[in-house]
Amino acid sequence: MSALTKLNTITLAHHLMAQYIKEGDVCIDATAGRGFDTAFLCELVGENGEVVAFDIQEDAINSTKALLEERGLKAMVYLESHTKMNTYKIAESVNGIMFNFGYLPGGNHSICTQAASSIEAIEMGLDLLKKKGVMSLCIYHGGDTGFEEKNAIMAYLKDLDMKKYTVVVSELYNKPNHPPLSVFITKDK
Ligand SMILES: C[S@@+](CC[C@H](N)C(=O)[O-])C[C@H]1O[C@@H](n2cnc3c(N)ncnc32)[C@H](O)[C@@H]1O
């Protein structure tokens, strides 16, 4: 396990995903955005794996496809809400899912993930995960984002069946202005 050069919410999520996801696995990027997580997952699963990415904005889909092309990577990238991810042809069950909530960097801040649909998609994602599968969540709060989504997601996660899931929350504790939370979930049963 190599040390992180910079410890933040995203590098921590990537670091943890990389401990579990291997060549040939099936992964979902539930919030494609500018495509960095999609590209990261493609590199983890390699040519024999499969990555499916969703976003509701054309800007995000175009960015993600452009990044993948630039890096010579392949994924199925859909202009679709993550609440519909179980209607797509995804291999029987999934090894890993990443959510990076909030708005598209460099995009319209008013188009962002919402508490109710985010929880619906997390729940759906947990169902899609196979045993020993993992999910990472980067949760922003404060500022333009407010607290509603973060509070709703954290309340939902608190009640997840402890026999079935392990939920770890990391916080950049000494950073100002409501730093994002990094959540990592393993499906144990
Ligand atoms: C913080 S960005 C994601 C960053 C991205 N993972 C990356 O590596 O660049 C959040 C994204 O979630 C998308 N989004 C908002 N609601 C969504 C939904 N219901 N389904 C899928 N994507 C959604 C936004 O359009 C935005 O692009």
Ligand as a Chemical Component Dictionary entry (heavy atoms), coordinates in Angstrom:
data_LIG
# 
_chem_comp.id                   LIG 
_chem_comp.type                 NON-POLYMER 
_chem_comp.pdbx_formal_charge   0 
_chem_comp.three_letter_code    LIG 
# 
loop_
_chem_comp_atom.comp_id 
_chem_comp_atom.atom_id 
_chem_comp_atom.alt_atom_id 
_chem_comp_atom.type_symbol 
_chem_comp_atom.charge 
_chem_comp_atom.model_Cartn_x 
_chem_comp_atom.model_Cartn_y 
_chem_comp_atom.model_Cartn_z 
_chem_comp_atom.pdbx_ordinal 
LIG C1  C1  C 0  -18.968 16.864 -8.002  1  
LIG S1  S1  S 1  -19.528 16.432 -9.599  2  
LIG C2  C2  C 0  -18.776 14.876 -9.901  3  
LIG C3  C3  C 0  -17.278 14.927 -10.116 4  
LIG C4  C4  C 0  -16.763 13.763 -10.899 5  
LIG N1  N1  N 0  -16.903 12.493 -10.236 6  
LIG C5  C5  C 0  -15.366 13.975 -11.434 7  
LIG O1  O1  O 0  -14.482 13.106 -11.236 8  
LIG O2  O2  O -1 -15.120 15.018 -12.070 9  
LIG C6  C6  C 0  -21.231 15.973 -9.324  10 
LIG C7  C7  C 0  -21.947 15.573 -10.578 11 
LIG O3  O3  O 0  -23.170 14.928 -10.214 12 
LIG C8  C8  C 0  -24.059 15.141 -11.275 13 
LIG N2  N2  N 0  -25.431 14.794 -10.890 14 
LIG C9  C9  C 0  -26.352 15.553 -10.223 15 
LIG N3  N3  N 0  -27.493 14.852 -10.055 16 
LIG C10 C10 C 0  -27.298 13.633 -10.633 17 
LIG C11 C11 C 0  -28.119 12.485 -10.802 18 
LIG N4  N4  N 0  -29.373 12.430 -10.323 19 
LIG N5  N5  N 0  -27.601 11.421 -11.457 20 
LIG C12 C12 C 0  -26.318 11.448 -11.933 21 
LIG N6  N6  N 0  -25.496 12.515 -11.810 22 
LIG C13 C13 C 0  -25.973 13.593 -11.159 23 
LIG C14 C14 C 0  -23.847 16.601 -11.616 24 
LIG O4  O4  O 0  -24.356 16.889 -12.893 25 
LIG C15 C15 C 0  -22.322 16.728 -11.498 26 
LIG O5  O5  O 0  -21.701 16.588 -12.743 27 
# 
loop_
_chem_comp_bond.comp_id 
_chem_comp_bond.atom_id_1 
_chem_comp_bond.atom_id_2 
_chem_comp_bond.value_order 
_chem_comp_bond.pdbx_ordinal 
LIG C1  S1  SING 1  
LIG S1  C2  SING 2  
LIG S1  C6  SING 3  
LIG C2  C3  SING 4  
LIG C3  C4  SING 5  
LIG C4  N1  SING 6  
LIG C4  C5  SING 7  
LIG C5  O1  DOUB 8  
LIG C5  O2  SING 9  
LIG C6  C7  SING 10 
LIG C7  O3  SING 11 
LIG C7  C15 SING 12 
LIG O3  C8  SING 13 
LIG C8  N2  SING 14 
LIG C8  C14 SING 15 
LIG N2  C9  SING 16 
LIG N2  C13 SING 17 
LIG C9  N3  DOUB 18 
LIG N3  C10 SING 19 
LIG C10 C11 SING 20 
LIG C10 C13 DOUB 21 
LIG C11 N4  SING 22 
LIG C11 N5  DOUB 23 
LIG N5  C12 SING 24 
LIG C12 N6  DOUB 25 
LIG N6  C13 SING 26 
LIG C14 O4  SING 27 
LIG C14 C15 SING 28 
LIG C15 O5  SING 29 
# 
